[in-house]
Amino acid sequence: MSRLTQTRCASTPRRPTARGFSLIEMSLCVVIVAVMFAAVIQTVAAARMSQYKTDGRSRGSALAHDLMAEILQQAYDEPDGPGPIGRDTLESALSRAGFDDVDDYDGWIASPPQLKDGTPLSLLAAWSRAVEVKWIVPTNLSVIAGTETTAKRIIVTVKHNAVPMAQLTAIRTRAFPELDR
């Protein structure tokens, strides 16, 4: 009997040991890799969007500072004496070349931004700059006055595709009129 048992055991095929992945294990791996890939794509997209916004704000800030520097170099009043805020009749609405005082810039809007002589700045077609100049009360800079107060608030706003990217505010006073000449 022992010989018969040995014969049967020898003739029974041995089951091979499992090697490789099962279909379930492979599917699970694919799902994990897909989730990780989606997370990487979202992270890269968020980083690129953040960089795009930062670049836009930097460019907007530079455009605002450039125009504000130009405005602050102008005299507080018209050379022929104080008058209402805004451009005089001889000052063109097409170019800032004739602007000779701070309030000439009130209401100025340029899209695309341009040089003082009216030449458009290249590669900025989707950008715009606007200026607002108002008299303010010197003792409370947030209060707008209807008449001359010896202080003007200047706000330069820069937009990209109609979205505000930068806003710069400055106060110009008549404190030292000798510097205006």
ABEGO torsion letter per residue (X at the ends): XAAAAAAAAAABBBBBBBBEBBAAAAAAAAAAAAAAAAAAAAAAAAAAAAAAAAAAAAAAAAAAAAAAAAAAABBABBAAEBBBBEBBAABBAABAAABABAAAABGBBBOBBBBAAGBBBBGAAABBBBBBBBBBBAABAABBBABBAGBBBBBBBBBBGGBBABBBBBBBBAABAAAAX
